[in-house]
Amino acid sequence: MKLTPRLIRNLRQILQGESIPYSNLPKSLADPLVAEGLLNVIYHGSRRSLRTHNADALAGVLPRYNEALSDLDAAESMISDDNSRAMQASISGNSKTIGKRSSPGFLVNTFHCVECMLNDETFIINPPEGSAVYIADWKSFIPPITSLVIGVDNMENFLKIRNHGSLFDNCLTDAETDIIFIARYAFSSDISRWLEQIPNRYLHFGDFDLAGIDIFLNQFKPHVEERGSFFIPSDISSRISRGSRKRYNEQFLKYSHLTAADDGLSSLIALIHRYRRTYDQEGYIKTGNLLRNNRGISEDDFM
């Protein structure tokens, strides 16, 4: 993310308790901060603005996107016309801070040993239970063409992926032999850029609510197009029927007009509105063995 005087000015306004137009922050920064709950969206008719209810928490997260954002005053000096690399190093300890994140990449997990390629060399992924492999040089990371890539949008689910039993067993096609699970680190855009450069099929495992569907449609689907789909377990109807009404009510105003061209997602949206409830993906950590297919919803759910 490129540092600019305008970006610094807008971040300073937010941290001082003011609201700014949604478009004043880069989408790559605004969207994940909203999803994380660090920025609130305020609606004024068709216009949207951003505000934070916890400036301290927001300030603590900003350095994940760029080290220099740990001190906005120093960052502003660093990008001035007379800036030097010596000044960058004195401010952030890194003479190459501008335009470069300290932690690029994403986390990878697997059920079993999977042989990938990294920097043109064989790279075996087989992390022990409770751990994951961090891929920093993601541009040179190549999974087997026979791997289904599943994006997990919750870190607890990602680290406890083996606790999901046979939830994903029937997701593989005849041409696929194994699964690689990925999770965003610091909400970077690296995963979406990586997904664009590989031919593998992508399955998104997120919360079964309107916000979770919106994340897939806007942050992932444009990068994977027809290769991507949203994971919908076969028992989702019964789970949503006893899910969270509070979460549904909180999301309804923002996402009430959410639609999807995909039949499975369209049916899931209708199901959420039918019960006026949502269901968190963490609910599948211990009881994930009811999957029949990766579309999941049958016509009987809507009769």
C-alpha positions as CSV (number, residue, x, y, z in Angstrom):
1,M,0.0,0.0,0.0
2,K,1.5,3.3,-1.1
3,L,1.9,6.0,1.5
4,T,0.5,9.4,0.4
5,P,-0.1,12.7,2.3
6,R,-3.8,12.3,1.6
7,L,-3.8,8.8,3.2
8,I,-2.0,10.1,6.3
9,R,-4.4,13.0,6.6
10,N,-7.4,10.7,6.4
11,L,-6.1,8.2,8.9
12,R,-5.3,11.0,11.3
13,Q,-8.9,12.3,11.1
14,I,-10.3,8.9,11.9
15,L,-8.0,8.4,14.8
16,Q,-9.1,11.8,16.1
17,G,-12.7,10.6,16.2
18,E,-13.8,12.2,13.0
19,S,-15.6,10.5,10.1
20,I,-14.5,10.5,6.5
21,P,-16.0,9.4,3.2
22,Y,-15.6,5.7,2.5
23,S,-13.9,6.4,-0.8
24,N,-11.1,8.4,1.0
25,L,-9.4,5.2,2.0
26,P,-8.0,2.7,-0.4
27,K,-10.4,-0.2,-0.8
28,S,-7.6,-2.6,0.1
29,L,-7.4,-0.9,3.5
30,A,-11.0,0.1,4.2
31,D,-12.7,-3.2,3.4
32,P,-10.6,-5.4,5.7
33,L,-10.7,-2.9,8.6
34,V,-14.5,-2.8,8.3
35,A,-14.6,-6.6,8.2
36,E,-12.4,-6.7,11.3
37,G,-14.8,-4.3,13.1
38,L,-12.1,-1.6,13.5
39,L,-14.0,0.8,11.2
40,N,-17.7,1.3,11.2
41,V,-19.7,2.2,8.1
42,I,-22.2,5.1,8.6
43,Y,-24.9,5.5,5.9
44,H,-26.2,8.9,4.7
45,G,-28.7,7.9,2.1
46,S,-26.6,6.5,-0.8
47,R,-23.4,7.9,0.7
48,R,-21.1,6.1,3.1
49,S,-18.6,7.3,5.6
50,L,-16.1,5.6,8.0
51,R,-15.6,6.1,11.7
52,T,-13.9,4.1,14.4
53,H,-15.2,3.3,17.9
54,N,-11.7,2.2,19.1
55,A,-8.9,4.5,18.0
56,D,-6.3,2.7,20.1
57,A,-7.1,-0.7,18.5
58,L,-7.1,0.8,15.0
59,A,-3.8,2.5,15.6
60,G,-2.3,-0.8,16.8
61,V,-3.3,-2.6,13.6
62,L,-2.2,-0.1,11.0
63,P,1.5,-1.0,11.1
64,R,0.5,-4.4,9.7
65,Y,-0.2,-2.7,6.4
66,N,2.9,-0.5,6.4
67,E,5.5,-0.2,9.2
68,A,5.6,3.6,8.9
69,L,1.9,3.9,10.0
70,S,3.0,3.2,13.6
71,D,3.7,7.0,13.7
72,L,1.7,9.1,11.4
73,D,3.6,12.3,12.1
74,A,6.9,10.6,11.3
75,A,5.3,8.9,8.2
76,E,4.2,12.3,6.9
77,S,7.8,13.6,7.2
78,M,9.1,10.4,5.6
79,I,7.1,11.0,2.4
80,S,7.8,14.7,2.1
81,D,9.8,16.0,-0.9
82,D,13.1,16.2,0.9
83,N,12.8,12.7,2.3
84,S,15.9,10.6,2.3
85,R,16.5,6.9,2.9
86,A,18.5,7.8,6.0
87,M,15.4,9.5,7.4
88,Q,13.3,6.4,6.5
89,A,15.6,4.2,8.4
90,S,15.7,6.5,11.4
91,I,11.9,6.6,11.5
92,S,11.0,3.0,10.9
93,G,14.3,1.1,11.0
94,N,13.8,0.3,7.4
95,S,15.1,2.4,4.5
96,K,12.7,0.6,2.2
97,T,9.5,1.1,4.2
98,I,7.5,3.1,1.7
99,G,5.4,0.8,-0.5
100,K,6.6,-2.4,1.1
101,R,4.9,-4.5,3.8
102,S,7.1,-6.3,6.4
103,S,5.0,-9.4,6.2
104,P,3.8,-10.3,2.7
105,G,2.2,-13.6,2.0
106,F,-0.3,-15.9,3.7
107,L,-0.6,-19.1,5.8
108,V,-1.0,-22.6,4.4
109,N,-2.3,-25.8,6.0
110,T,-3.0,-29.3,4.8
111,F,-4.6,-32.5,6.0
112,H,-1.8,-34.6,4.6
113,C,1.7,-34.2,3.1
114,V,1.4,-32.1,-0.1
115,E,4.4,-31.6,-2.5
116,C,4.5,-28.1,-3.9
117,M,7.1,-25.9,-5.5
118,L,8.8,-22.8,-4.0
119,N,11.5,-20.9,-5.9
120,D,11.7,-23.8,-8.4
121,E,12.5,-26.3,-5.7
122,T,10.3,-29.0,-4.2
123,F,8.6,-27.9,-1.0
124,I,6.8,-30.3,1.2
125,I,3.8,-29.0,3.3
126,N,2.8,-31.1,6.2
127,P,2.4,-28.9,9.3
128,P,1.8,-30.6,12.7
129,E,-1.7,-30.2,14.3
130,G,-2.1,-26.7,15.7
131,S,0.4,-25.1,13.3
132,A,0.6,-23.8,9.8
133,V,3.2,-22.9,7.2
134,Y,3.8,-19.2,6.4
135,I,4.5,-18.5,2.7
136,A,6.2,-15.2,2.3
137,D,7.5,-15.5,-1.3
138,W,4.0,-16.2,-2.6
139,K,4.9,-15.3,-6.2
140,S,7.0,-18.4,-6.5
141,F,4.7,-20.7,-4.6
142,I,3.1,-23.3,-6.9
143,P,0.7,-25.9,-5.7
144,P,0.0,-29.2,-7.6
145,I,-2.6,-28.7,-10.3
146,T,-4.4,-31.6,-8.6
147,S,-5.0,-29.6,-5.4
148,L,-8.2,-27.9,-4.5
149,V,-7.5,-24.6,-2.8
150,I,-9.8,-23.7,0.1
151,G,-9.7,-20.3,1.6
152,V,-10.7,-20.3,5.3
153,D,-11.9,-16.9,6.5
154,N,-11.5,-17.6,10.3
155,M,-8.2,-18.3,12.0
156,E,-9.7,-20.7,14.6
157,N,-11.1,-22.9,11.9
158,F,-7.9,-22.7,9.9
159,L,-5.7,-23.8,12.8
160,K,-8.1,-26.6,13.8
161,I,-8.8,-27.7,10.2
162,R,-8.3,-31.4,11.2
163,N,-11.2,-31.1,13.7
164,H,-13.6,-30.7,10.8
165,G,-13.7,-34.5,10.2
166,S,-14.8,-35.4,6.7
167,L,-16.5,-32.0,6.0
168,F,-14.6,-31.5,2.8
169,D,-14.4,-35.1,1.6
170,N,-16.9,-34.8,-1.3
171,C,-15.6,-31.4,-2.5
172,L,-12.9,-33.0,-4.7
173,T,-13.5,-33.6,-8.3
174,D,-12.2,-36.7,-10.1
175,A,-9.1,-34.7,-11.2
176,E,-8.3,-33.4,-7.7
177,T,-6.3,-35.5,-5.1
178,D,-5.7,-33.2,-2.2
179,I,-6.6,-30.0,-0.5
180,I,-4.5,-26.9,0.4
181,F,-6.0,-24.5,2.9
182,I,-5.0,-20.9,2.9
183,A,-5.7,-18.0,5.3
184,R,-5.0,-14.3,4.9
185,Y,-2.3,-12.8,7.0
186,A,-2.9,-9.2,8.1
187,F,-5.7,-9.0,5.6
188,S,-3.3,-8.5,2.6
189,S,-4.3,-8.7,-1.0
190,D,-1.5,-11.3,-1.7
191,I,-3.9,-14.2,-1.7
192,S,-6.2,-12.7,-4.3
193,R,-3.2,-11.9,-6.5
194,W,-1.8,-15.4,-6.0
195,L,-5.1,-16.9,-6.9
196,E,-5.0,-15.0,-10.2
197,Q,-1.7,-16.6,-11.2
198,I,-2.7,-20.3,-10.5
199,P,-5.2,-22.4,-12.4
200,N,-6.5,-24.4,-9.4
201,R,-10.1,-24.4,-8.4
202,Y,-11.0,-22.3,-5.3
203,L,-13.6,-22.9,-2.6
204,H,-14.3,-20.2,-0.1
205,F,-15.1,-21.3,3.5
206,G,-16.5,-18.3,5.3
207,D,-19.3,-17.4,7.8
208,F,-22.8,-18.2,6.6
209,D,-24.1,-14.7,6.8
210,L,-24.6,-11.8,4.4
211,A,-21.3,-10.2,5.2
212,G,-19.4,-13.4,4.6
213,I,-21.1,-13.9,1.2
214,D,-20.3,-10.3,0.3
215,I,-16.6,-10.8,1.2
216,F,-16.5,-13.7,-1.2
217,L,-18.3,-11.9,-4.0
218,N,-16.2,-8.7,-3.8
219,Q,-12.8,-9.8,-2.5
220,F,-12.4,-13.2,-4.1
221,K,-14.8,-14.0,-6.9
222,P,-13.4,-11.3,-9.2
223,H,-10.0,-12.9,-9.0
224,V,-11.0,-16.5,-9.5
225,E,-14.1,-16.0,-11.6
226,E,-15.6,-19.3,-12.7
227,R,-12.9,-21.3,-10.8
228,G,-14.3,-20.0,-7.5
229,S,-17.4,-21.1,-5.4
230,F,-18.7,-20.6,-1.9
231,F,-18.6,-23.7,0.3
232,I,-22.2,-24.6,1.4
233,P,-22.5,-27.7,3.6
234,S,-25.5,-30.0,3.2
235,D,-26.9,-29.4,6.7
236,I,-26.7,-25.6,6.5
237,S,-30.5,-25.2,6.5
238,S,-30.9,-26.8,10.0
239,R,-27.9,-24.9,11.3
240,I,-29.1,-21.5,10.1
241,S,-32.5,-22.2,11.6
242,R,-31.0,-22.1,15.0
243,G,-28.3,-19.5,14.3
244,S,-27.9,-15.9,15.3
245,R,-30.8,-13.5,14.8
246,K,-28.8,-10.6,16.3
247,R,-26.1,-10.9,13.6
248,Y,-28.7,-11.0,10.9
249,N,-30.4,-7.8,12.2
250,E,-27.0,-6.1,12.5
251,Q,-26.2,-6.9,8.9
252,F,-29.6,-6.5,7.3
253,L,-29.5,-2.7,6.6
254,K,-26.2,-2.9,4.8
255,Y,-26.7,-6.2,2.9
256,S,-30.5,-6.4,2.4
257,H,-30.1,-6.1,-1.4
258,L,-27.3,-8.6,-1.7
259,T,-27.7,-10.9,-4.7
260,A,-25.7,-13.5,-6.4
261,A,-25.8,-15.0,-9.9
262,D,-24.8,-18.4,-8.7
263,D,-27.8,-20.6,-7.9
264,G,-26.2,-22.1,-4.7
265,L,-25.3,-18.7,-3.3
266,S,-28.7,-17.2,-4.3
267,S,-30.4,-20.1,-2.4
268,L,-28.2,-19.5,0.6
269,I,-29.1,-15.8,0.7
270,A,-32.8,-16.7,0.5
271,L,-32.3,-19.2,3.3
272,I,-30.7,-16.6,5.5
273,H,-33.6,-14.2,4.9
274,R,-36.1,-17.0,5.4
275,Y,-35.0,-17.7,8.9
276,R,-33.6,-14.2,9.6
277,R,-30.6,-15.9,11.2
278,T,-26.9,-16.5,10.4
279,Y,-24.4,-19.2,11.3
280,D,-20.7,-18.8,12.1
281,Q,-18.3,-21.2,10.5
282,E,-16.7,-22.1,13.9
283,G,-19.8,-24.3,14.5
284,Y,-18.3,-26.8,12.1
285,I,-15.0,-27.3,14.0
286,K,-16.2,-30.4,15.9
287,T,-19.1,-31.7,13.8
288,G,-18.0,-31.5,10.3
289,N,-19.0,-34.7,8.7
290,L,-22.4,-34.2,7.1
291,L,-21.4,-32.9,3.7
292,R,-23.0,-34.6,0.7
293,N,-21.9,-32.1,-2.0
294,N,-20.3,-28.7,-2.4
295,R,-23.5,-27.0,-3.4
296,G,-25.1,-28.2,-0.2
297,I,-28.7,-26.8,-0.4
298,S,-31.4,-29.0,-1.8
299,E,-34.8,-27.9,-3.2
300,D,-36.5,-29.3,-0.1
301,D,-35.0,-26.5,2.0
302,F,-37.2,-24.0,0.2
303,M,-40.5,-25.9,0.0
